[in-house]
Amino acid sequence: MIANVNSLGLCFVVQMCLIFGLAGLLWPEKLMPVFEILMFPWVASYRSIRGHSIVAIGLSLVLFVALLTGHH
């Protein structure tokens, strides 16, 4: 039963990474205010948003593979 709850949490994290990654690639102007707050001392740019989006999509793929192989 506990393994199922852990898998559900990992599925949620995978989905959130994928959602924010795709949103950053498709609509970077809508995420600009969020990145201005999160990256306070540095200036948020479209290039940094796209870079973070690509990393978030990569993280979702790594977590998905971990979920499929059972290493969680």
JOGIVEN-V806021 format. One record per residue. N is the residue number from 1. RES is the residue in three letters. PHI is phi as a letter, one per 20 degrees, with the letter a starting at -180 (* if undefined). PSI is psi in whole degrees, 0 to 359 (NA if undefined). Layout:
((N/RES/PHI/PSI) (N/RES/PHI/PSI))
//
This chain:
((1/MET/*/320) (2/ILE/f/325) (3/ALA/f/324) (4/ASN/f/321) (5/VAL/f/320) (6/ASN/f/321) (7/SER/f/322) (8/LEU/f/319) (9/GLY/f/319) (10/LEU/f/321) (11/CYS/f/320) (12/PHE/f/317) (13/VAL/f/319) (14/VAL/f/314) (15/GLN/f/320) (16/MET/f/318) (17/CYS/f/317) (18/LEU/f/319) (19/ILE/f/310) (20/PHE/f/328) (21/GLY/f/314) (22/LEU/f/322) (23/ALA/f/322) (24/GLY/f/328) (25/LEU/f/321) (26/LEU/e/323) (27/TRP/c/68) (28/PRO/f/332) (29/GLU/f/333) (30/LYS/f/336) (31/LEU/e/354) (32/MET/g/315) (33/PRO/f/325) (34/VAL/f/317) (35/PHE/f/331) (36/GLU/f/326) (37/ILE/f/315) (38/LEU/f/326) (39/MET/d/48) (40/PHE/g/306) (41/PRO/f/337) (42/TRP/d/159) (43/VAL/e/131) (44/ALA/e/135) (45/SER/c/167) (46/TYR/f/327) (47/ARG/f/318) (48/SER/f/324) (49/ILE/f/316) (50/ARG/f/322) (51/GLY/f/315) (52/HIS/f/326) (53/SER/f/318) (54/ILE/f/320) (55/VAL/f/321) (56/ALA/f/320) (57/ILE/f/319) (58/GLY/f/319) (59/LEU/f/320) (60/SER/f/323) (61/LEU/f/318) (62/VAL/f/316) (63/LEU/f/324) (64/PHE/f/318) (65/VAL/f/320) (66/ALA/f/323) (67/LEU/f/319) (68/LEU/f/323) (69/THR/e/347) (70/GLY/n/13) (71/HIS/e/71) (72/HIS/c/NA))
//
